[in-house]
């Protein structure tokens, strides 16, 4: 962000430092599918996306509890109410059905905003990926 302030014939700019913080998290989802031949991304039940405040196409980090892998990808809406969590494309090599993962979205904000910010954390049923 830049804020300009005119002093005579010149403008002085002040930049606000932004930090990256966890914005939302889906904690402990079970991978239901892994589709190596899809173009890429993670498909997530639309109910879960809505609950976490995630949007289709948003960059997320996938953390695999079973093997420690961390993957950056983007979201695709899955069938609402299905419990679907499918890793697609190359990411399918890093997770397999039955693995437990955490899906994390980050946002950028000023230090002052971050101190007041509360992230959304969703704890779905790990067996069904349904909201409880």
C-alpha positions, 0 to 999 in steps of 0.5 A: 500500500502506498500513501502519498503526501504532497510536499511542494512539487514532490510527492513523498510515499510511505509504505506500510509493511505487510505480513503474511498470516494464516487466514483460514484453515481446514484442519484434518481432512481425509483425502478421498481421491488422488487423480494424477491425470487431472490438470492440477489443484485440490477439489474440496466439497463446496460446504467446506470451502464456504465454511472456511471462507475459501474461494475457487481458485484461491492459493492454498497450502496442503500439509500432509500429516501422514508424510510431512509433505507441503504442497502449494496449489489452488482450490476447485469446488467439489460437489456440495455435501459429498465430503470430497477432497481430491488432490489432482495432477502432480500433487496426487503423487504427494498424497494418497486416499486415506491420508490426513491433511490440513488445508491452509490459506494465507492473507497479507495485512499490516502488523496492526491488522494482524494483531486484531485479526482472528483466522477461521479454523474449521474442524470437520469430522475426519472420517467423513469430511463433513461439518460437525 
